[in-house]
Amino acid sequence: MKLLPLLLILFTLDVNASCNDSVDQIGYRICIAQKAEATQKAVEKEQARLLNKIKSWEQEPEFRNETIKLFEKAVKSFESYKQHQCDYEWSAAAGGNGGSSMAASCMIKLNSQYLDFLKTQLGWYESY
């Protein structure tokens, strides 16, 4: 059972490539936490941009309002999913020291993927 946390760490190394140069474990944890926070801020910025695009969408108010409502619901659902998924990945460390790094790697990975979705969705409203 100790193999699972090791495998999870190996699969997340690409996400943490720039943090692997850290001198020690503390430096690595600080680096990965900073990257997780940076991706979260980027997500929030893109969500705000997309919401503004939807709000300025030249569409009938009932369609625009429904889209806003559904987008806000999707944002909450993503945050809930991300928290549960990353808590699950953290738990695979079974109390080991790598749990927080695994959770931060999860956040980085999911935020990065989500940013791609948001950028695509921004394109839907480019003419607005």
N, C-alpha and C positions, 0 to 999 in steps of 0.2 A: 504494500500500500504506500510505501514511501516513494515509489516510482512516479505516481501521479503528480505530486507537486513539482517534481523535477521536470517532467514532461511539459507541464503547463508553463513553467519558466522558460524552457527551451523554445516553445512555440511563440512566446511573446518577445523574444530577443530583438527581432527586427523593429518592433515598436519603440524599443528603448535603446537603439543603436548609439545615439549620441551620449547617453548616460553611462554606457559601458566603460567609458574612459575615466570614470570617477576613481579617485585614489583608493577609497575604502567604501564599505557598506553604507556608512552614514551619508557620505557624499552622493552615493547612488540613490539612496532613498530621498534625499533632498531634491536631487535632479528630477527624479521620476514624479515626485509630488508637484514640482513646479511645472512640469510638462502637462500633467493632468489638469492643473489649475488653468494653464494657458489655453488648453483645448476647450475647457468649459467656458472660458470667457469668449473664445472665438465662436462657439456654438450660440451663446447668448446674443452676441452681436449680429450673427447671421439670422437668428430667429427674429430679432427686432427689425432688421432690414426687410425680411420677408413679410412680416406683419404690416409694416408701413406700405409695402408694395400692394398687398391685398387691400388695405384700407383705401388706397388711391385708385384701385381698379375701377375702371369705368364700366360698371355693370349695374343691373338693377339692385337696389338696396337689399332685397330679400336674398338674392344670390350671394352678394358680397358679405352680408351679415352671417349667413349660414357658413360660408367658407371661413370667416374669421373664427366663428364658434368652433368649427371642426379643427382648424389649425391649433387653436389654444388647447383643445382636448388632446390632440396628437402630441403636443409639446409635453403636457403633463404625463401622458402615457409613456412617452419615450423616457422621461426622467425616472418614472417608476420602474420601467423595465431595466434601465441601466443600473439603478440602485440594486435591484434584486439580482441581476446577473452578476454584478461585480461582488456583491456580498457572497454569492454562491462560489465564485472563483476564489475569493479570499478564504472561504471555509475549507477549500481543498488543501490549504497549507496546514490544516489540523493543528492550529496553535503555533506553528513554526514562525521563525523570524521573517520569512519571505511573504507572509500574508498581505501586509500593507503594500508591498511592491507589486504583488500580483493584482490586487484591487486597483491600484493606480494604473497599471498597464492595461487593465480591462477598460477603465475610464478613457484612457487615451485612444485605444483601439475603437471603441464604440463612438466616441465623440468625432473621431476622424472620419469614420464611415458616414455618420449622420451629417457632417459638414458637406460631404459630397452630395447627399440627397438635397440638402437645403440649397446648395448652389444650383442644382438642376431645377429645383422648384422656382428659384428666383428668375430663371430664364422664362418661365411660363408667363411672367408678368412684365417682361422687359419693355414692352411697348406702352406700358401704363405709367 
